[in-house]
């Protein structure tokens, strides 16, 4: 059992459960006083805690010891055009599992979903972080027009633009030639694709890198997941072992 909290974490400093968390522990997991729960808040690492009190709609946990210290998670920002509810839920969940540091909806000419439920996105991000044992929850940002983001893009961060057509390097080649320790964002387009004028505007920015995801046209959510997977494979933390694993791994063919 693992939960995210916004409260500070320290030994024997009680952490209050939300009503939803108390319901989850009491009614879904059938947990009782004394049972162990892992807590994290994105600042203080992960803490092994015990249930001190629990009742309908409320309860408290007592952190006992820090199980893992906080560590940086320098994943890429993911910029994507909003999707319908089910594909968006999938996109948020999988991008959290793949280490995205921020989730930024963008508006383009062909964006066909205008309304975004940020509370739902945040809830999905928290649930995914709890399940995949991340130490932080990615920042969920309100939607912005892509031109506004370009005008305010940080100068020290590259932006991978996943282009459906036009001149673009294979994403693997681009990432393997990337400057060491560079910061990145990944931009994928809407279901209707980018307009040629939008791609031209993106191409002319000094921080953008136009990349191809192969010869097939991918669904919007697939493109985002594919790009994140490529980034993790080349520049991310897939080269590290599991944080809680003490057994040496033996490669098998």
Secondary structure, 3 states (H helix, E strand, C coil): CEEECCCCCCCCCEEECCHHHHHHHHHHCCCCCCCEEEEECCCCCEEEEEEEEEECCEEEEEEEEEEECCCCCCCCEEEEECCCHHHHHHHHHHHHHCCCCEEEEEECCCCCCCCCCHHHHHHHHHHHHHHHCCCCCCEEEEEEEHHHHHHCCCCCEEEEEECCCCCCEEHHHHHHCCCCCCEEEEEECCCCCCCHHHHHHHHCCCCEEEEECCCCCCCHHHHHHHHHHHHHHHHCCCCCCCCCCCCCCCCCC
